[in-house]
Amino acid sequence: MSYCGLDAVLRETAGQFTLLEERLTDTAIHKRLKACVPWVKALLSRLLGEAARPLLEGHLRFILVDGSTVQGPGATGTQYRLHLALDLVRLEWTYSLVTDEHTGERLTHYPLRDGDVAIADRGYNQVDQWLERADRGVGLVIRYNPHGLKLYTAAGSELQVMLPYIA
C-alpha cells in the first residue's frame, strides 16, 4: 500500500519497511507486487460483485493511460518516454510504447475503441484528440488543466475559472 497508495518509489518503500519491520530490498518489493496481481484481481471482482459483470464481459473498458520519462544511469535528462495503457478492471496492460524524448503524451498513441473510457492526466488536454476519440465512441475522463485549455460559455465568451488557493 505504501508503494501504490502513497505513490512511493520501490527503494523508498523498501527503506520504510526496513525502518519499521525488517530489512527488505526494492527488488523484494517488486517481486511481491508482481506476485499479488491475482489476489488484487480476485479482491476487485469480489468488491465489485455483480456490478463488474458488464465490465468483465467486455461491454465497457476503463483504460488508464499515462506517459512517463525514462533515464538511464548517468543521464542528465530524459532519454525516452514510456506510454502505457492499463485496463483498470482486469488489471492488465493493454498497450505499451517507447518513444524518444521529443514525443509527448497524446491519446493517438493508444488503440482505444468504441466502449472504452480513457482516464488520463492533464497532459492529455488536447481538444482535437478528444473530438476524434469521441467520434469513435470513446469516453474520456481527463484532469482539467486551466493553463492548457480555455473554457467558453454557450454564448462564446471566455469562462474565467477560479482555482482554489492552497497555502
C-alpha positions as CSV (number, residue, x, y, z in Angstrom):
1,M,0.0,0.0,0.0
2,S,2.9,2.3,0.6
3,Y,4.1,1.9,-3.0
4,C,0.7,2.2,-4.7
5,G,-1.4,4.2,-2.3
6,L,1.2,6.8,-1.3
7,D,3.0,6.9,-4.6
8,A,6.4,6.0,-3.1
9,V,9.2,4.5,-5.3
10,L,10.3,1.0,-4.7
11,R,13.5,2.0,-2.9
12,E,11.7,4.4,-0.6
13,T,9.1,1.7,0.2
14,A,11.8,-0.8,1.0
15,G,13.5,1.8,3.2
16,Q,10.3,2.5,5.1
17,F,9.6,-1.2,5.6
18,T,13.2,-1.7,6.8
19,L,12.8,1.0,9.4
20,L,9.5,-0.4,10.7
21,E,9.8,-4.1,10.4
22,E,12.8,-6.0,8.9
23,R,15.3,-5.4,6.1
24,L,13.8,-5.6,2.6
25,T,15.2,-4.6,-0.7
26,D,13.5,-2.8,-3.6
27,T,13.8,-6.0,-5.7
28,A,12.0,-7.9,-3.0
29,I,9.2,-5.3,-3.0
30,H,9.0,-5.6,-6.8
31,K,8.7,-9.4,-6.6
32,R,6.0,-9.2,-4.0
33,L,4.0,-6.7,-6.1
34,K,4.2,-9.0,-9.2
35,A,3.1,-11.9,-7.1
36,C,0.0,-10.1,-5.7
37,V,-1.7,-9.4,-9.0
38,P,-4.0,-12.5,-8.9
39,W,-5.0,-11.5,-5.3
40,V,-5.8,-7.9,-6.3
41,K,-7.9,-9.2,-9.3
42,A,-9.8,-11.6,-7.1
43,L,-10.3,-8.8,-4.5
44,L,-11.7,-6.4,-7.1
45,S,-14.1,-8.9,-8.6
46,R,-15.5,-9.7,-5.1
47,L,-15.7,-6.0,-4.2
48,L,-17.5,-5.0,-7.4
49,G,-19.7,-8.2,-7.4
50,E,-22.5,-8.1,-10.0
51,A,-21.6,-4.5,-10.9
52,A,-18.4,-5.9,-12.5
53,R,-20.2,-8.4,-14.8
54,P,-20.7,-6.0,-17.7
55,L,-17.2,-4.7,-17.3
56,L,-15.6,-8.1,-17.2
57,E,-17.7,-9.3,-20.2
58,G,-16.2,-6.7,-22.4
59,H,-19.0,-4.2,-22.8
60,L,-17.1,-1.4,-21.2
61,R,-13.3,-0.9,-20.5
62,F,-11.9,1.7,-18.2
63,I,-8.4,2.3,-19.6
64,L,-5.9,4.3,-17.6
65,V,-3.4,6.0,-20.0
66,D,-0.2,7.8,-19.0
67,G,3.3,8.6,-20.2
68,S,6.5,8.7,-18.1
69,T,10.1,9.7,-18.7
70,V,12.9,7.2,-18.7
71,Q,16.5,8.0,-17.9
72,G,19.4,5.6,-18.0
73,P,22.3,5.5,-15.5
74,G,24.3,8.8,-15.6
75,A,21.7,10.5,-17.8
76,T,21.3,14.3,-17.4
77,G,17.8,14.4,-18.8
78,T,15.0,12.4,-20.4
79,Q,16.2,9.8,-22.9
80,Y,12.9,8.0,-23.7
81,R,9.2,8.2,-23.0
82,L,7.2,5.2,-21.9
83,H,3.5,5.3,-22.8
84,L,1.3,2.7,-21.1
85,A,-2.4,1.8,-21.0
86,L,-3.9,-0.3,-18.2
87,D,-7.3,-1.9,-18.0
88,L,-8.4,-0.9,-14.5
89,V,-11.0,-3.7,-14.1
90,R,-8.9,-6.6,-15.3
91,L,-5.6,-5.0,-14.1
92,E,-3.9,-6.0,-17.4
93,W,-1.7,-3.9,-19.6
94,T,-3.5,-3.2,-22.9
95,Y,-0.7,-1.3,-24.7
96,S,2.9,0.0,-24.2
97,L,5.1,2.1,-26.5
98,V,8.6,3.5,-26.0
99,T,9.4,6.7,-27.9
100,D,12.2,9.3,-28.0
101,E,12.3,12.2,-25.6
102,H,10.6,14.5,-28.1
103,T,7.3,12.6,-28.3
104,G,4.8,13.8,-25.8
105,E,1.6,12.5,-24.3
106,R,-1.1,12.0,-26.9
107,L,-4.2,9.9,-27.0
108,T,-3.3,8.9,-30.5
109,H,-0.6,6.6,-29.0
110,Y,-3.3,4.2,-27.7
111,P,-5.6,1.9,-29.7
112,L,-8.8,3.0,-27.9
113,R,-12.0,1.5,-29.3
114,D,-15.8,2.0,-29.0
115,G,-16.9,1.4,-25.5
116,D,-13.6,2.4,-23.9
117,V,-13.4,5.1,-21.2
118,A,-9.9,6.6,-21.2
119,I,-8.8,8.1,-17.9
120,A,-5.8,10.5,-18.3
121,D,-4.0,13.3,-16.5
122,R,-3.8,16.9,-17.6
123,G,-1.0,16.2,-20.1
124,Y,-3.8,15.0,-22.4
125,N,-5.7,18.3,-22.6
126,Q,-5.8,18.3,-26.5
127,V,-9.3,19.1,-27.8
128,D,-8.6,17.9,-31.3
129,Q,-7.8,14.4,-29.9
130,W,-10.9,14.5,-27.7
131,L,-13.2,15.1,-30.6
132,E,-11.5,12.4,-32.7
133,R,-11.9,9.8,-29.9
134,A,-15.5,10.9,-29.1
135,D,-16.4,10.3,-32.7
136,R,-15.1,6.7,-32.3
137,G,-17.3,6.1,-29.3
138,V,-14.5,6.5,-26.7
139,G,-15.5,8.2,-23.4
140,L,-12.9,10.5,-21.7
141,V,-12.2,11.4,-18.1
142,I,-9.3,13.9,-18.2
143,R,-7.9,16.0,-15.4
144,Y,-8.5,19.7,-16.3
145,N,-5.5,21.9,-17.0
146,P,-6.7,25.6,-16.9
147,H,-3.4,26.7,-18.4
148,G,-3.7,24.4,-21.4
149,L,-7.4,24.6,-22.2
150,K,-9.7,27.6,-22.1
151,L,-13.4,27.2,-21.4
152,Y,-16.2,29.2,-23.1
153,T,-19.8,29.8,-22.3
154,A,-22.6,28.8,-24.8
155,A,-22.6,32.4,-25.9
156,G,-19.0,32.2,-26.9
157,S,-17.4,34.4,-24.2
158,E,-14.4,33.0,-22.2
159,L,-15.2,31.5,-18.9
160,Q,-12.9,32.6,-16.1
161,V,-12.1,29.6,-13.9
162,M,-11.2,30.5,-10.3
163,L,-8.8,27.9,-8.8
164,P,-8.8,27.5,-5.1
165,Y,-5.8,28.9,-3.2
166,I,-3.9,26.3,-1.2
167,A,-1.4,27.6,1.3
